[in-house]
């Protein structure tokens, strides 16, 4: 299952060309904090939801974290044999 997640994440990295990140887990992308900033912003302030660099960084962090955890799990399984 983890390897499928890695494959999907790598695929998303090649497909995603968006400036707004509406994630299924709002806490992981500071959705509600952005909403508070959105409500408080002045007319000329930037929209806190628009961030072209956010998605690639998020996906790279998830990829690196998952690869690390997979390697640790494989090492642990190998050592327990």
C-alpha positions in Angstrom: 0.0 0.0 0.0 2.8 2.4 0.8 4.5 1.7 -2.5 1.2 2.5 -4.3 1.1 5.8 -2.4 4.7 6.6 -3.5 3.8 5.8 -7.1 0.7 8.1 -6.9 2.7 10.9 -5.3 5.4 10.7 -8.0 2.6 10.8 -10.7 1.0 13.8 -9.0 4.3 15.6 -9.1 4.3 15.4 -12.9 0.6 16.4 -13.3 -0.1 19.1 -10.8 0.0 22.6 -12.2 -2.3 24.4 -9.8 -2.0 27.5 -7.6 -4.7 26.6 -5.1 -4.4 23.6 -2.8 -7.8 22.4 -1.5 -6.8 19.2 0.3 -9.0 16.4 1.7 -7.2 16.8 5.0 -7.6 20.6 5.6 -5.4 20.6 8.7 -2.4 19.4 6.7 -2.4 22.4 4.4 -3.4 25.1 7.0 -6.7 25.5 5.4 -8.5 27.1 8.4 -5.5 29.4 9.2 -5.6 30.6 5.6 -9.4 31.2 5.9 -8.7 33.4 9.0 -6.1 35.4 7.0 -8.5 35.5 4.0 -11.3 37.0 6.2 -8.9 39.6 7.7 -7.2 40.7 4.5 -7.4 44.1 2.9 -8.6 44.5 -0.7 -5.0 44.7 -2.0 -3.6 41.9 0.1 -2.7 38.6 -1.6 -5.2 35.8 -1.4 -3.7 33.3 1.1 -5.1 30.3 -0.8 -3.2 31.2 -4.0 0.4 29.9 -3.7 1.9 28.4 -6.9 4.8 26.8 -5.0 2.9 25.1 -2.2 1.8 21.9 -3.9 5.2 20.8 -5.3 6.8 21.4 -1.8 4.0 19.5 -0.1 4.3 16.5 -2.5 8.1 16.4 -2.2 7.8 16.4 1.6 5.3 13.6 1.6 7.4 11.6 -0.9 10.6 12.0 1.2 8.8 11.2 4.5 7.1 8.1 3.0 10.3 6.8 1.4 12.1 7.2 4.7 9.4 5.3 6.6 9.3 2.6 4.0 13.1 2.1 4.2 12.8 2.0 8.1 10.0 -0.6 7.9 12.0 -2.8 5.5 15.1 -2.6 7.6 13.1 -3.5 10.7 11.5 -6.5 8.9 14.9 -7.6 7.7 16.5 -7.4 11.1 13.7 -9.4 12.7 14.3 -12.4 10.5 
